[in-house]
Amino acid sequence: MGILKGIIDRFRAMGKTEKEISGIIETAADKATANPDVMKPEKTEKPEIKIETTAEAFVEAVLRTGTTLQQAKTAILKMSSLRDAENRKNTNNWRKMHGLPMRRKQKARKKHERGKGADCH
């Protein structure tokens, strides 16, 4: 309320009457309140997605082609990137980010081992 009192005092200092001040405050309050129609969320109808229907349609399509479900499963897995997920864990970037030792090239490893000796550190 301290802010409102300060505003009223400024209007009084400018020479406004009490009726003018109350009118200004009421119009400001009306503009500040939200429109009740805006506050109500509109319910939009979303189309219902039937996952079972699409899965059943897929199974029927696979059976119509004359292949078994196991053959379809292996074909899908071969096409997918499941194999690449294992290789992804072996990249140097993945190993570095997860705190594992990085893989070195064989040539660099041989060069490093060649330098080991009595007078090398």
Order of alpha helices (4+ residues) and beta strands (2+ residues): alpha-alpha-alpha-alpha-alpha-alpha-alpha-alpha
